[in-house]
Amino acid sequence: MRPPADDADRLARLRLIRSENVGPITFRELMKYFASAAEALDALPSLAARGGRRKIKVCAKSKAEAELAAAEAAGARYLFEGEPGYPKALAAAEDAPPILLVMGRSDLLNRPTVAIVGARNASTNGRRIARAIAAGVAAEGLAVASGMARGIDAAAHEGALDGGTVAVLAGGPDVVYPEENRFLYESIRERGAILAESPPGLVPQARHFPRRNRIISGLSLGVVVVEAAVRSGSLITARLANEQGREVMAVPGSPLDPRCRGTNDLIRRGATMVEEAGDVLATLEAMRGDALSQPESGGFGGANASAGAPVSDDARTRILEALGHTPAPVDAIIRDLNLPAQTVLTVLLELELAGRIERQPGNAVALIGEDE
């Protein structure tokens, strides 16, 4: 993806990603269709209307300018996908954030990285293991990424603080959550890196954490899970890592401890069992020299300007009928309907901007709400 051409282009890209119903994948689709971010912004209302929505909230220029000012005041810097400092490993993920905010050592973002995640209500032994693994892999030149939650996340950051750690936040880069980790946050900001995709001042909510988790896994060669219950956010990170082609590792634990049932189940299902830093390093050694492949994109260029081309009522009806509340792969929809790929992609783009479908991992889409 090409970097922004100038400050006006950066502002337009920021407005685009902050507009209603524009997620990372939709952002990239718009980049393929239009010659500039400004053109894509102008087209949002008409595209949403074709998808069945009368009005869509386009981020105002004044709001984007206010965000830029707030980021500067907080000491955060913007990284746009395509710029030299943007994390190369993360860029390989299909839903990588088009824009990131970073505080501290941005050089850590392109260092080979391992993620360490786990239970918030971690045991003392679990924290010790996480801290020791983090310190060991950081001493060998890897960065350690985690989500700065209490428990295993905090222990991993503490262990890697001297070697290099990246805290990925669910809220804005200037929002400390949980508050008990304020001292850790300040230490990482001074000696490591703070990373976020949300605007300054945004307090994290439950729906933000899965989005944060896909950044943690996307930054990394592999993810180590230390203590996780069966229904744990850490297992979401492990699933995302697997979908992104990253290595999934888990530390085994007592079957009597509910906090270990998730990690033990990961091992049963094929995750690599690790017990110390050496195990992690040996597992990742083969991957450290391999560059993760990045999606090809020429940036804004209007190469597929058919987003403005009409779609027949019959094609639109068939595409809508093929969708359901269970996620369906986009490739399968195209194949089953035997329609031009661009026709299907255009209609899906319109429906997403209208708020009628949502993107799922693995290039799948699903209807939102009740069938009409």
C-alpha positions as a Python dict, from the first residue, in 0.01 Angstrom:
ca = {
    (1, 'M'): (0, 0, 0),
    (2, 'R'): (135, 339, -94),
    (3, 'P'): (202, 585, 190),
    (4, 'P'): (2, 911, 207),
    (5, 'A'): (110, 1167, -50),
    (6, 'D'): (93, 1466, 183),
    (7, 'D'): (-77, 1604, 494),
    (8, 'A'): (-406, 1653, 309),
    (9, 'D'): (-404, 1288, 206),
    (10, 'R'): (-325, 1181, 563),
    (11, 'L'): (-618, 1382, 691),
    (12, 'A'): (-849, 1234, 429),
    (13, 'R'): (-738, 879, 515),
    (14, 'L'): (-798, 949, 884),
    (15, 'R'): (-1147, 1078, 806),
    (16, 'L'): (-1215, 771, 592),
    (17, 'I'): (-1125, 513, 860),
    (18, 'R'): (-1316, 713, 1124),
    (19, 'S'): (-1633, 724, 914),
    (20, 'E'): (-1931, 507, 1000),
    (21, 'N'): (-1914, 139, 891),
    (22, 'V'): (-1567, 177, 740),
    (23, 'G'): (-1345, -97, 880),
    (24, 'P'): (-995, -199, 767),
    (25, 'I'): (-1113, -431, 488),
    (26, 'T'): (-1370, -181, 360),
    (27, 'F'): (-1101, 87, 371),
    (28, 'R'): (-884, -124, 141),
    (29, 'E'): (-1172, -195, -95),
    (30, 'L'): (-1239, 177, -123),
    (31, 'M'): (-869, 231, -190),
    (32, 'K'): (-898, -2, -489),
    (33, 'Y'): (-1201, 176, -629),
    (34, 'F'): (-1112, 543, -605),
    (35, 'A'): (-820, 759, -706),
    (36, 'S'): (-783, 923, -363),
    (37, 'A'): (-911, 915, -9),
    (38, 'A'): (-1096, 1240, -77),
    (39, 'E'): (-1283, 1078, -368),
    (40, 'A'): (-1372, 780, -149),
    (41, 'L'): (-1511, 1012, 118),
    (42, 'D'): (-1728, 1189, -138),
    (43, 'A'): (-1862, 854, -260),
    (44, 'L'): (-1960, 712, 81),
    (45, 'P'): (-2318, 853, 89),
    (46, 'S'): (-2408, 722, -257),
    (47, 'L'): (-2253, 380, -190),
    (48, 'A'): (-2440, 346, 140),
    (49, 'A'): (-2764, 455, -28),
    (50, 'R'): (-2725, 181, -290),
    (51, 'G'): (-2682, -65, -4),
    (52, 'G'): (-3012, 45, 151),
    (53, 'R'): (-2910, 316, 397),
    (54, 'R'): (-3031, 671, 355),
    (55, 'K'): (-2760, 840, 558),
    (56, 'I'): (-2408, 753, 667),
    (57, 'K'): (-2196, 953, 909),
    (58, 'V'): (-1885, 1072, 731),
    (59, 'C'): (-1614, 1192, 968),
    (60, 'A'): (-1602, 1570, 951),
    (61, 'K'): (-1276, 1744, 871),
    (62, 'S'): (-1296, 1938, 1197),
    (63, 'K'): (-1332, 1615, 1397),
    (64, 'A'): (-1027, 1460, 1230),
    (65, 'E'): (-827, 1779, 1288),
    (66, 'A'): (-928, 1772, 1655),
    (67, 'E'): (-806, 1413, 1679),
    (68, 'L'): (-472, 1507, 1526),
    (69, 'A'): (-435, 1785, 1781),
    (70, 'A'): (-528, 1553, 2069),
    (71, 'A'): (-274, 1295, 1955),
    (72, 'E'): (-1, 1558, 1935),
    (73, 'A'): (-89, 1683, 2284),
    (74, 'A'): (-70, 1327, 2419),
    (75, 'G'): (265, 1264, 2251),
    (76, 'A'): (131, 1002, 2010),
    (77, 'R'): (248, 968, 1650),
    (78, 'Y'): (48, 832, 1357),
    (79, 'L'): (171, 543, 1146),
    (80, 'F'): (-6, 494, 813),
    (81, 'E'): (9, 159, 639),
    (82, 'G'): (266, 182, 363),
    (83, 'E'): (496, 410, 559),
    (84, 'P'): (843, 274, 648),
    (85, 'G'): (773, 247, 1022),
    (86, 'Y'): (447, 53, 990),
    (87, 'P'): (490, -301, 1132),
    (88, 'K'): (563, -533, 840),
    (89, 'A'): (432, -843, 1015),
    (90, 'L'): (102, -674, 1094),
    (91, 'A'): (67, -549, 736),
    (92, 'A'): (45, -914, 628),
    (93, 'A'): (-288, -953, 812),
    (94, 'E'): (-598, -904, 595),
    (95, 'D'): (-763, -675, 852),
    (96, 'A'): (-455, -479, 961),
    (97, 'P'): (-542, -128, 1082),
    (98, 'P'): (-480, 129, 806),
    (99, 'I'): (-371, 375, 1075),
    (100, 'L'): (-197, 320, 1408),
    (101, 'L'): (-95, 550, 1691),
    (102, 'V'): (232, 486, 1870),
    (103, 'M'): (410, 623, 2175),
    (104, 'G'): (764, 542, 2275),
    (105, 'R'): (1003, 324, 2077),
    (106, 'S'): (850, 273, 1735),
    (107, 'D'): (1161, 78, 1630),
    (108, 'L'): (1030, -216, 1834),
    (109, 'L'): (735, -255, 1597),
    (110, 'N'): (953, -412, 1329),
    (111, 'R'): (1158, -633, 1555),
    (112, 'P'): (1076, -1008, 1546),
    (113, 'T'): (804, -1039, 1808),
    (114, 'V'): (639, -1301, 2025),
    (115, 'A'): (306, -1239, 2197),
    (116, 'I'): (246, -1362, 2552),
    (117, 'V'): (-112, -1355, 2679),
    (118, 'G'): (-319, -1526, 2945),
    (119, 'A'): (-553, -1504, 3240),
    (120, 'R'): (-627, -1179, 3419),
    (121, 'N'): (-678, -1369, 3746),
    (122, 'A'): (-346, -1546, 3699),
    (123, 'S'): (-181, -1756, 3966),
    (124, 'T'): (152, -1657, 4118),
    (125, 'N'): (322, -1941, 3932),
    (126, 'G'): (158, -1838, 3604),
    (127, 'R'): (290, -1485, 3643),
    (128, 'R'): (637, -1616, 3723),
    (129, 'I'): (637, -1834, 3412),
    (130, 'A'): (516, -1551, 3189),
    (131, 'R'): (773, -1312, 3333),
    (132, 'A'): (1056, -1562, 3286),
    (133, 'I'): (962, -1652, 2928),
    (134, 'A'): (930, -1283, 2837),
    (135, 'A'): (1268, -1198, 2988),
    (136, 'G'): (1432, -1493, 2814),
    (137, 'V'): (1303, -1422, 2464),
    (138, 'A'): (1364, -1046, 2500),
    (139, 'A'): (1725, -1115, 2600),
    (140, 'E'): (1765, -1293, 2264),
    (141, 'G'): (1652, -989, 2065),
    (142, 'L'): (1279, -1052, 2027),
    (143, 'A'): (1018, -799, 2131),
    (144, 'V'): (731, -914, 2351),
    (145, 'A'): (378, -798, 2272),
    (146, 'S'): (79, -818, 2501),
    (147, 'G'): (-239, -630, 2591),
    (148, 'M'): (-143, -466, 2922),
    (149, 'A'): (-425, -635, 3109),
    (150, 'R'): (-375, -740, 3469),
    (151, 'G'): (-230, -1085, 3530),
    (152, 'I'): (-29, -1262, 3260),
    (153, 'D'): (-18, -960, 3026),
    (154, 'A'): (131, -736, 3294),
    (155, 'A'): (384, -1002, 3396),
    (156, 'A'): (496, -1046, 3034),
    (157, 'H'): (550, -672, 2992),
    (158, 'E'): (744, -657, 3319),
    (159, 'G'): (970, -943, 3215),
    (160, 'A'): (1050, -788, 2877),
    (161, 'L'): (1081, -426, 2984),
    (162, 'D'): (1460, -424, 2966),
    (163, 'G'): (1474, -608, 2634),
    (164, 'G'): (1177, -453, 2450),
    (165, 'T'): (801, -477, 2492),
    (166, 'V'): (496, -350, 2302),
    (167, 'A'): (167, -284, 2481),
    (168, 'V'): (-132, -296, 2246),
    (169, 'L'): (-426, -104, 2390),
    (170, 'A'): (-795, -156, 2325),
    (171, 'G'): (-870, 212, 2381),
    (172, 'G'): (-688, 530, 2289),
    (173, 'P'): (-309, 543, 2327),
    (174, 'D'): (-344, 787, 2618),
    (175, 'V'): (-602, 585, 2813),
    (176, 'V'): (-465, 365, 3092),
    (177, 'Y'): (-675, 54, 3146),
    (178, 'P'): (-687, -93, 3401),
    (179, 'E'): (-589, 200, 3621),
    (180, 'E'): (-384, -28, 3846),
    (181, 'N'): (-136, -63, 3559),
    (182, 'R'): (-59, 309, 3539),
    (183, 'F'): (299, 270, 3660),
    (184, 'L'): (351, -13, 3410),
    (185, 'Y'): (200, 203, 3134),
    (186, 'E'): (441, 489, 3212),
    (187, 'S'): (735, 248, 3222),
    (188, 'I'): (644, 99, 2883),
    (189, 'R'): (589, 443, 2733),
    (190, 'E'): (939, 542, 2845),
    (191, 'R'): (1125, 220, 2765),
    (192, 'G'): (902, 26, 2525),
    (193, 'A'): (617, 106, 2287),
    (194, 'I'): (247, 182, 2333),
    (195, 'L'): (33, 96, 2029),
    (196, 'A'): (-336, 162, 1954),
    (197, 'E'): (-570, 199, 1659),
    (198, 'S'): (-840, 390, 1850),
    (199, 'P'): (-837, 770, 1874),
    (200, 'P'): (-700, 949, 2181),
    (201, 'G'): (-939, 963, 2475),
    (202, 'L'): (-1141, 655, 2378),
    (203, 'V'): (-1216, 440, 2684),
    (204, 'P'): (-1215, 70, 2587),
    (205, 'Q'): (-1537, -128, 2583),
    (206, 'A'): (-1590, -504, 2552),
    (207, 'R'): (-1619, -497, 2172),
    (208, 'H'): (-1277, -331, 2139),
    (209, 'F'): (-1075, -616, 2291),
    (210, 'P'): (-1108, -871, 2008),
    (211, 'R'): (-990, -598, 1769),
    (212, 'R'): (-691, -534, 1995),
    (213, 'N'): (-619, -908, 2009),
    (214, 'R'): (-588, -939, 1631),
    (215, 'I'): (-319, -667, 1642),
    (216, 'I'): (-129, -852, 1915),
    (217, 'S'): (-125, -1172, 1711),
    (218, 'G'): (-65, -987, 1385),
    (219, 'L'): (252, -825, 1518),
    (220, 'S'): (395, -1158, 1621),
    (221, 'L'): (564, -1464, 1480),
    (222, 'G'): (381, -1666, 1741),
    (223, 'V'): (157, -1643, 2047),
    (224, 'V'): (228, -1805, 2384),
    (225, 'V'): (-75, -1862, 2607),
    (226, 'V'): (-6, -1896, 2982),
    (227, 'E'): (-318, -1990, 3181),
    (228, 'A'): (-653, -1942, 3008),
    (229, 'A'): (-999, -2062, 3099),
    (230, 'V'): (-1214, -2236, 2840),
    (231, 'R'): (-1394, -1910, 2759),
    (232, 'S'): (-1105, -1669, 2761),
    (233, 'G'): (-1009, -1369, 2552),
    (234, 'S'): (-662, -1521, 2528),
    (235, 'L'): (-808, -1809, 2329),
    (236, 'I'): (-947, -1552, 2084),
    (237, 'T'): (-592, -1428, 2037),
    (238, 'A'): (-476, -1786, 1980),
    (239, 'R'): (-752, -1846, 1724),
    (240, 'L'): (-665, -1524, 1542),
    (241, 'A'): (-297, -1620, 1543),
    (242, 'N'): (-384, -1953, 1383),
    (243, 'E'): (-596, -1780, 1116),
    (244, 'Q'): (-309, -1539, 1046),
    (245, 'G'): (-62, -1825, 1001),
    (246, 'R'): (125, -1760, 1325),
    (247, 'E'): (259, -2026, 1560),
    (248, 'V'): (37, -2105, 1861),
    (249, 'M'): (213, -2220, 2179),
    (250, 'A'): (75, -2298, 2523),
    (251, 'V'): (214, -2367, 2870),
    (252, 'P'): (54, -2678, 3021),
    (253, 'G'): (-104, -2665, 3365),
    (254, 'S'): (-287, -2868, 3624),
    (255, 'P'): (-616, -3017, 3502),
    (256, 'L'): (-754, -2926, 3845),
    (257, 'D'): (-707, -2554, 3778),
    (258, 'P'): (-985, -2398, 3563),
    (259, 'R'): (-732, -2139, 3447),
    (260, 'C'): (-538, -2412, 3268),
    (261, 'R'): (-821, -2590, 3089),
    (262, 'G'): (-801, -2357, 2789),
    (263, 'T'): (-424, -2394, 2750),
    (264, 'N'): (-437, -2773, 2792),
    (265, 'D'): (-710, -2789, 2530),
    (266, 'L'): (-495, -2584, 2290),
    (267, 'I'): (-219, -2842, 2327),
    (268, 'R'): (-465, -3127, 2266),
    (269, 'R'): (-572, -2952, 1945),
    (270, 'G'): (-218, -2912, 1813),
    (271, 'A'): (-60, -2609, 1981),
    (272, 'T'): (308, -2648, 2061),
    (273, 'M'): (373, -2717, 2427),
    (274, 'V'): (631, -2482, 2579),
    (275, 'E'): (761, -2450, 2933),
    (276, 'E'): (1043, -2195, 2909),
    (277, 'A'): (1197, -1932, 2686),
    (278, 'G'): (1423, -2186, 2514),
    (279, 'D'): (1121, -2382, 2394),
    (280, 'V'): (968, -2067, 2245),
    (281, 'L'): (1291, -1964, 2076),
    (282, 'A'): (1340, -2310, 1927),
    (283, 'T'): (983, -2312, 1794),
    (284, 'L'): (1017, -1972, 1633),
    (285, 'E'): (1372, -2006, 1502),
    (286, 'A'): (1263, -2130, 1161),
    (287, 'M'): (1021, -1840, 1125),
    (288, 'R'): (1256, -1558, 1222),
    (289, 'G'): (1430, -1555, 887),
    (290, 'D'): (1112, -1575, 681),
    (291, 'A'): (940, -1253, 583),
    (292, 'L'): (566, -1272, 627),
    (293, 'S'): (400, -1214, 294),
    (294, 'Q'): (212, -887, 264),
    (295, 'P'): (-103, -831, 60),
    (296, 'E'): (-37, -656, -266),
    (297, 'S'): (-201, -319, -305),
    (298, 'G'): (-123, -18, -514),
    (299, 'G'): (-305, 217, -280),
    (300, 'F'): (-557, 463, -413),
    (301, 'G'): (-552, 449, -787),
    (302, 'G'): (-897, 389, -927),
    (303, 'A'): (-788, 59, -1077),
    (304, 'N'): (-1131, -86, -1004),
    (305, 'A'): (-1347, 219, -1048),
    (306, 'S'): (-1641, -10, -1123),
    (307, 'A'): (-1763, 66, -769),
    (308, 'G'): (-1956, 340, -941),
    (309, 'A'): (-2088, 111, -1214),
    (310, 'P'): (-2453, -3, -1193),
    (311, 'V'): (-2538, -352, -1071),
    (312, 'S'): (-2847, -523, -1210),
    (313, 'D'): (-3142, -580, -977),
    (314, 'D'): (-3123, -952, -1049),
    (315, 'A'): (-2757, -973, -944),
    (316, 'R'): (-2823, -768, -630),
    (317, 'T'): (-3116, -993, -534),
    (318, 'R'): (-2914, -1309, -586),
    (319, 'I'): (-2628, -1179, -373),
    (320, 'L'): (-2865, -1082, -90),
    (321, 'E'): (-3030, -1424, -103),
    (322, 'A'): (-2690, -1593, -74),
    (323, 'L'): (-2615, -1413, 254),
    (324, 'G'): (-2718, -1532, 598),
    (325, 'H'): (-2644, -1475, 963),
    (326, 'T'): (-2386, -1753, 953),
    (327, 'P'): (-2058, -1622, 804),
    (328, 'A'): (-2000, -1730, 444),
    (329, 'P'): (-1665, -1701, 261),
    (330, 'V'): (-1670, -1433, -6),
    (331, 'D'): (-1490, -1664, -249),
    (332, 'A'): (-1765, -1924, -203),
    (333, 'I'): (-2037, -1667, -274),
    (334, 'I'): (-1865, -1563, -596),
    (335, 'R'): (-1819, -1925, -703),
    (336, 'D'): (-2174, -2036, -618),
    (337, 'L'): (-2345, -1742, -789),
    (338, 'N'): (-2118, -1751, -1094),
    (339, 'L'): (-2121, -1371, -1104),
    (340, 'P'): (-1825, -1143, -1183),
    (341, 'A'): (-1614, -1106, -870),
    (342, 'Q'): (-1624, -727, -901),
    (343, 'T'): (-2005, -729, -900),
    (344, 'V'): (-2017, -931, -579),
    (345, 'L'): (-1746, -722, -411),
    (346, 'T'): (-1921, -399, -505),
    (347, 'V'): (-2254, -509, -360),
    (348, 'L'): (-2086, -635, -42),
    (349, 'L'): (-1909, -301, -6),
    (350, 'E'): (-2239, -116, -40),
    (351, 'L'): (-2410, -346, 212),
    (352, 'E'): (-2131, -302, 465),
    (353, 'L'): (-2140, 75, 437),
    (354, 'A'): (-2516, 52, 485),
    (355, 'G'): (-2461, -144, 805),
    (356, 'R'): (-2638, -456, 680),
    (357, 'I'): (-2343, -700, 684),
    (358, 'E'): (-2027, -740, 887),
    (359, 'R'): (-1688, -880, 797),
    (360, 'Q'): (-1564, -1191, 974),
    (361, 'P'): (-1214, -1343, 991),
    (362, 'G'): (-1113, -1550, 692),
    (363, 'N'): (-1268, -1316, 432),
    (364, 'A'): (-1623, -1409, 530),
    (365, 'V'): (-1938, -1195, 561),
    (366, 'A'): (-2263, -1229, 756),
    (367, 'L'): (-2593, -1041, 775),
    (368, 'I'): (-2657, -817, 1075),
    (369, 'G'): (-2994, -815, 1252),
    (370, 'E'): (-3318, -953, 1116),
    (371, 'D'): (-3374, -1061, 761),
    (372, 'E'): (-3571, -808, 561),
}
